[in-house]
């Protein structure tokens, strides 16, 4: 583990936008002088595990007012300076894609501006204590959820934590979350979440999610690839495209409310991760 302190600036946009102020600072604004929107980055201090564990690298702020800027869609580069406890530093670069949506309905979410992460992996390795790692952004953390698109309602100052990790340059796919208490009779909104905390993509062809002890299986479709920092969710009987659109397609409960185990099985049969919860399914069946 190491301790880091971060700061950041916005050095450029691509393409160049007009009018714009604050390039090279932590507070960039665009639009007319009496109605400027823009981004701010606030650094943080954090204890960092060098094993793909996520940490908050800073806070992203979008001051959103109705304004006009040309073009209305552009990339904004964020340069994050990371200082380690030994005094060494490294600079990380990531791009955000901004969509200054037309304000035509005066309502949310129709007029919300959209911010998407464009780059998730810093292009150069980072050397820490003589070892090389990759810095990966996994997304914006809002209301306890990590997402890759930030929705910013008009007329507000909207915040999200930016979540990062240092990891080795290889895929590392785990089960990161399990919602086993769903709503309604069939609990269609239950899901298991798969997360690649590594710095390389993983082909999930032949990989299976197993639900114990209900015996439900979900094989990932051939050609499915999970990118660094990406999350997929397999829902019981719903489809959510922002998380891959995967579903067991089951009208019945997949995850027992009393307990069970989610298992992730790779194409060669080994188990990269499993996620026991509550009684692990033993109280009725004698075995998971």
C-alpha positions in Angstrom: 0.0 0.0 0.0 1.1 3.6 -0.7 -0.3 7.0 0.1 -0.9 9.5 -2.7 -2.0 13.1 -3.0 -3.4 14.3 -6.3 -4.1 17.5 -8.2 -5.2 18.1 -11.7 -5.6 20.6 -14.6 -7.4 20.7 -17.9 -4.7 21.5 -20.5 -6.6 21.2 -23.8 -9.8 20.4 -25.7 -10.1 18.5 -29.0 -11.2 20.1 -31.2 -10.5 23.6 -29.8 -13.7 25.2 -28.5 -14.7 28.9 -28.5 -15.1 30.8 -26.3 -13.1 29.0 -23.6 -11.3 30.2 -20.4 -9.0 28.5 -17.9 -7.0 26.1 -20.0 -4.1 24.8 -18.0 -5.9 25.2 -14.7 -8.2 23.1 -12.5 -11.2 25.2 -13.6 -12.1 25.3 -17.3 -15.1 27.2 -18.5 -16.7 27.7 -21.9 -19.6 29.7 -23.4 -20.5 33.4 -23.3 -19.1 35.5 -20.4 -22.5 35.9 -18.7 -23.3 32.2 -19.0 -20.3 29.9 -18.7 -20.4 26.2 -18.0 -17.3 24.1 -17.3 -15.4 21.5 -15.3 -13.4 21.6 -12.1 -11.1 18.9 -10.7 -10.5 18.7 -7.0 -7.6 16.5 -5.9 -7.6 14.1 -3.0 -5.4 12.1 -0.6 -5.8 8.4 -0.6 -4.3 5.1 0.6 -3.8 3.0 -2.5 -3.5 -0.7 -2.8 -1.5 -1.8 -5.8 -3.7 -4.8 -6.7 -6.5 -3.3 -8.7 -8.4 -2.0 -5.7 -10.3 1.1 -6.6 -9.7 4.5 -4.9 -11.0 8.0 -5.3 -8.4 10.0 -7.3 -10.4 13.2 -7.1 -13.8 14.9 -7.4 -15.2 16.0 -10.8 -17.4 19.0 -10.8 -19.6 20.2 -13.7 -21.0 23.7 -13.4 -23.9 23.5 -15.8 -25.8 26.5 -17.1 -27.6 27.0 -20.4 -24.9 28.3 -22.8 -23.7 28.1 -26.4 -20.3 26.8 -27.4 -18.9 25.7 -30.8 -18.7 22.9 -31.4 -21.2 21.4 -29.0 -19.4 18.1 -28.6 -15.7 17.9 -27.8 -13.1 16.1 -25.7 -11.5 17.7 -22.6 -8.2 16.4 -21.4 -7.6 16.0 -17.7 -3.9 15.8 -16.5 -3.7 14.4 -13.0 -0.5 14.8 -11.0 0.0 12.0 -8.5 2.5 12.5 -5.7 3.6 9.4 -3.7 4.7 9.3 -0.1 8.3 9.1 -1.1 8.0 12.4 -2.9 8.1 11.0 -6.4 5.4 12.1 -8.9 3.7 10.9 -12.1 1.3 12.5 -14.5 -1.8 10.7 -15.8 -3.8 11.8 -18.8 -7.5 10.9 -19.4 -10.0 12.3 -21.9 -13.7 13.2 -21.2 -16.2 13.6 -24.0 -18.6 16.5 -23.4 -22.0 16.9 -25.1 -23.4 20.4 -24.5 -27.0 19.3 -25.3 -29.6 21.7 -26.7 -31.8 23.2 -24.0 -35.1 22.9 -25.6 -37.5 21.3 -23.2 -36.4 23.0 -19.9 -36.7 19.6 -18.2 -34.4 16.8 -16.9 -33.2 14.4 -18.1 -34.0 15.6 -21.7 -31.7 18.6 -21.4 -29.0 17.1 -19.2 -25.5 17.5 -20.5 -23.6 14.2 -20.9 -20.0 13.5 -20.0 -18.4 10.2 -21.1 -15.0 8.8 -20.3 -13.1 8.4 -23.6 -9.9 6.9 -22.3 -9.7 4.5 -19.4 -6.1 3.4 -19.4 -3.2 5.8 -19.1 -1.1 5.0 -22.2 2.3 4.7 -20.4 3.1 2.4 -17.5 3.7 3.9 -14.0 6.7 2.7 -12.0 6.0 2.4 -8.2 8.7 0.9 -5.9 10.5 -0.5 -9.0 7.5 -2.3 -10.4 5.4 -1.2 -13.4 1.7 -0.7 -13.2 -1.1 0.7 -15.3 -3.4 3.5 -14.1 -7.1 2.7 -15.0 -10.1 4.9 -14.5 -13.2 2.8 -13.8 -15.7 5.7 -13.8 -17.7 8.3 -12.0 -19.0 7.3 -8.5 -22.4 8.7 -7.8 -24.9 7.5 -5.1 -22.7 4.5 -4.5 -22.7 3.4 -8.1 -19.8 3.6 -10.5 -20.9 4.6 -14.0 -19.1 5.5 -17.2 -21.4 8.3 -18.3 -22.1 11.3 -16.0 -25.5 13.0 -16.5 -25.4 16.6 -15.5 -28.8 18.4 -15.0 -29.0 22.0 -16.2 -28.8 24.9 -13.8 -26.8 23.0 -11.1 -23.4 22.3 -9.7 -23.1 18.5 -10.2 -20.5 16.3 -8.5 -19.0 12.9 -8.9 -16.0 11.1 -7.5 -13.5 9.9 -10.1 -12.5 6.3 -9.3 -9.0 5.0 -10.3 -6.9 1.9 -9.7 -3.3 0.8 -10.2 -3.1 -2.6 -11.6 -0.8 -5.0 -13.5 -0.9 -5.0 -17.3 -3.1 -8.1 -17.6 -6.8 -8.8 -17.3 -8.2 -9.5 -13.8 -11.9 -10.3 -13.9 -13.8 -10.6 -10.6 -17.3 -10.6 -9.2 -17.6 -7.1 -7.8 -21.3 -7.0 -6.7 -24.4 -9.1 -6.2 -27.9 -7.8 -5.8 -29.7 -10.8 -4.5 -32.8 -9.0 -3.0 -34.9 -7.9 -5.9 -38.4 -6.4 -6.3 -41.6 -8.2 -7.2 -42.5 -11.8 -7.4 -39.8 -12.9 -9.9 -37.2 -10.4 -8.6 -36.3 -9.5 -12.2 -34.0 -6.7 -11.1 -31.5 -8.9 -9.3 -28.0 -8.9 -10.9 -24.5 -10.1 -10.5 -21.8 -7.7 -11.6 -18.5 -8.7 -13.3 -15.6 -6.3 -13.2 -12.3 -6.2 -15.0 -9.9 -4.5 -12.6 -6.9 -5.4 -14.8 -5.2 -3.2 -17.4 -5.8 -5.5 -20.4 -9.1 -6.8 -22.0 -10.4 -10.3 -21.4 -12.3 -12.4 -24.0 -15.3 -13.9 -22.1 -16.1 -16.5 -24.7 -16.8 -19.7 -22.9 -17.0 -18.1 -19.5 -20.0 -18.8 -17.3 -21.7 -17.3 -14.3 -23.1 -20.0 -12.0 -25.8 -19.4 -9.3 -25.6 -21.8 -6.4 -27.7 -23.5 -5.2 -30.5 -22.6 -7.7 -28.4 -24.1 -10.5 -28.9 -21.3 -12.9 -26.1 -20.7 -15.4 -25.3 -17.8 -17.7 -22.8 -18.4 -20.5 -21.4 -15.2 -22.0 -22.1 -14.9 -25.8 -19.1 -15.7 -28.1 -17.0 -12.7 -28.8 -17.9 -10.9 -25.5 -14.9 -8.8 -24.4 -14.7 -6.9 -21.1 -12.4 -3.9 -21.2 -10.1 -2.6 -18.4 -12.3 -0.9 -15.8 -15.5 -2.1 -17.4 -18.4 -3.6 -15.6 -21.0 -6.1 -16.9 -24.2 -7.0 -15.1 -26.2 -10.2 -15.7 -29.8 -9.4 -14.6 -32.3 -12.1 -13.7 -34.9 -10.9 -16.2 -34.1 -7.4 -17.3 -31.8 -5.9 -20.0 -29.7 -2.8 -19.3 -27.6 -1.9 -22.3 -25.3 0.4 -20.3 -24.1 -2.8 -18.5 -23.9 -5.0 -21.5 -27.6 -6.0 -21.8 -27.1 -9.5 -20.4 -29.9 -11.4 -18.7 -30.6 -14.9 -17.4 -34.0 -14.5 -18.9 -35.5 -16.2 -15.9 -39.1 -15.6 -14.7 -38.1 -17.0 -11.4 -35.6 -15.9 -8.7 -32.0 -16.7 -9.6 -30.3 -15.6 -6.3 -31.9 -17.1 -3.1 -32.7 -14.5 -0.6 -31.5 -16.8 2.2 -28.0 -17.1 0.7 -25.9 -18.7 -1.9 -22.8 -18.4 -4.0 -22.1 -16.7 -7.3 -19.2 -18.4 -9.2 -17.4 -17.1 -12.3 -16.0 -20.0 -14.3 -13.5 -19.4 -17.1 -13.4 -21.3 -20.4 -10.8 -23.7 -19.2 -12.8 -24.6 -16.1 -10.9 -22.8 -13.4 -12.8 -20.4 -11.1 -11.3 -16.9 -11.2 -13.7 -15.7 -8.5 -16.7 -16.6 -6.3 -19.0 -14.5 -4.2 -20.6 -16.2 -1.2 -23.4 -14.3 0.6 -25.4 -14.9 3.8 -25.6 -18.6 4.7 -24.0 -19.6 1.3 -26.9 -21.8 0.5 -26.1 -24.5 3.1 -29.1 -24.3 5.4 -31.5 -26.1 3.0 -29.4 -28.1 0.6 -26.4 -29.3 2.7 -24.2 -28.2 -0.2 -24.0 -25.1 -2.4 
